[in-house]
Amino acid sequence: MNTYELMLIINPQLTDAEVAEAVEKAKKVLTDEKGEVLAEDRLGRKKFSHAVNKNRDGYYVYMKVKATPESVKVINHALKLQETVLRALMMKATVEPVAVKKP
């Protein structure tokens, strides 16, 4: 299993309860595909530089997840089919290089 970063942009017209429900649905999609949520950060509302589906802002949610490479395509597809999710992007997490001191 690899570590991935998932960014969701949820419809801003939803109430806080509906946003929480949308996040739980996204987590269920991950667990159904044998994925695991390592961390979650709800970043709140942010403005877009241009309209997306006639919306000028969106509710951002960041998740760090573990999943198999085969399941990433299925997870992305399932998230994009949800009506409450405006955008979903999952990419492989990179490890920061460690600085080596020379003697």
Backbone torsions as a table, in degrees:
resi	resn	phi	psi	omega
1	MET	NA	140.6	178.7
2	ASN	-106.2	161.8	176.4
3	THR	-96.4	132.8	-178.8
4	TYR	-128.2	156.8	172.4
5	GLU	-109.6	130.7	-178.0
6	LEU	-119.9	126.5	176.3
7	MET	-116.4	123.9	177.5
8	LEU	-112.7	139.7	170.5
9	ILE	-117.4	117.1	-174.3
10	ILE	-103.5	148.2	-179.7
11	ASN	-51.9	126.3	-176.5
12	PRO	-75.5	-10.8	-177.6
13	GLN	-83.4	0.3	179.9
14	LEU	-83.7	153.2	174.9
15	THR	-77.0	169.9	179.9
16	ASP	-60.4	-37.4	178.6
17	ALA	-66.2	-39.9	179.3
18	GLU	-69.7	-34.1	175.7
19	VAL	-65.0	-44.1	178.2
20	ALA	-60.9	-39.4	177.7
21	GLU	-65.1	-40.3	178.4
22	ALA	-64.5	-38.8	177.6
23	VAL	-66.1	-41.2	178.2
24	GLU	-64.2	-37.4	176.5
25	LYS	-63.6	-40.4	178.1
26	ALA	-64.0	-40.8	177.4
27	LYS	-64.5	-37.7	179.0
28	LYS	-64.9	-39.0	176.5
29	VAL	-59.8	-42.9	179.3
30	LEU	-63.6	-47.2	-177.8
31	THR	-70.3	-29.7	176.5
32	ASP	-64.8	-29.4	178.9
33	GLU	-96.2	22.3	177.7
34	LYS	65.4	28.0	176.4
35	GLY	-92.6	169.8	-177.9
36	GLU	-139.2	132.0	178.5
37	VAL	-87.2	118.9	179.9
38	LEU	-90.4	-38.9	-179.2
39	ALA	-151.6	151.8	179.0
40	GLU	-139.8	137.0	178.3
41	ASP	-139.1	118.7	177.4
42	ARG	-91.4	109.3	-172.8
43	LEU	-84.2	-13.5	177.9
44	GLY	88.0	-166.7	-177.4
45	ARG	-80.6	138.9	176.2
46	LYS	-139.2	147.1	179.2
47	LYS	-81.4	147.4	174.8
48	PHE	-90.8	157.7	174.3
49	SER	-78.8	-21.9	175.6
50	HIS	-147.5	162.2	-176.1
51	ALA	-68.9	139.2	175.1
52	VAL	-122.3	115.0	-176.0
53	ASN	51.7	42.7	178.6
54	LYS	67.2	17.4	176.2
55	ASN	-108.1	139.7	179.4
56	ARG	-99.0	-7.4	176.0
57	ASP	-148.9	171.8	-178.9
58	GLY	-154.6	162.0	179.1
59	TYR	-96.7	117.5	-174.6
60	TYR	-94.1	136.9	175.3
61	VAL	-133.0	127.2	178.4
62	TYR	-109.2	134.5	176.0
63	MET	-134.0	141.5	170.8
64	LYS	-105.4	124.0	-173.4
65	VAL	-131.7	158.8	171.3
66	LYS	-112.0	133.3	-179.8
67	ALA	-157.2	164.5	175.9
68	THR	-83.1	150.8	179.8
69	PRO	-59.4	-31.1	-179.3
70	GLU	-69.2	-30.3	-175.4
71	SER	-84.7	-12.8	-176.7
72	VAL	-61.5	-44.0	-179.7
73	LYS	-63.2	-41.4	179.5
74	VAL	-65.7	-42.1	179.9
75	ILE	-64.3	-47.7	178.3
76	ASN	-57.5	-44.5	-179.0
77	HIS	-63.8	-44.4	-178.7
78	ALA	-65.0	-38.2	179.9
79	LEU	-69.1	-38.4	-179.3
80	LYS	-70.7	-20.6	177.7
81	LEU	-79.4	-17.4	178.9
82	GLN	-71.0	133.3	-177.1
83	GLU	-68.8	-28.2	-177.8
84	THR	-79.3	-17.0	-178.7
85	VAL	-93.5	117.8	177.6
86	LEU	-77.4	-44.8	179.6
87	ARG	-143.4	149.2	175.6
88	ALA	-142.3	133.4	179.8
89	LEU	-139.5	125.3	177.1
90	MET	-121.1	127.3	178.3
91	MET	-137.5	155.5	-177.5
92	LYS	-67.9	133.2	179.5
93	ALA	-74.2	139.0	178.8
94	THR	-104.2	152.6	179.1
95	VAL	-99.5	133.9	178.9
96	GLU	-67.8	133.6	177.5
97	PRO	-69.0	143.7	-179.7
98	VAL	-89.8	131.9	178.5
99	ALA	-71.9	130.3	-179.8
100	VAL	-104.3	128.0	178.3
101	LYS	-83.4	133.1	177.3
102	LYS	-93.0	140.3	-179.2
103	PRO	-70.6	NA	NA
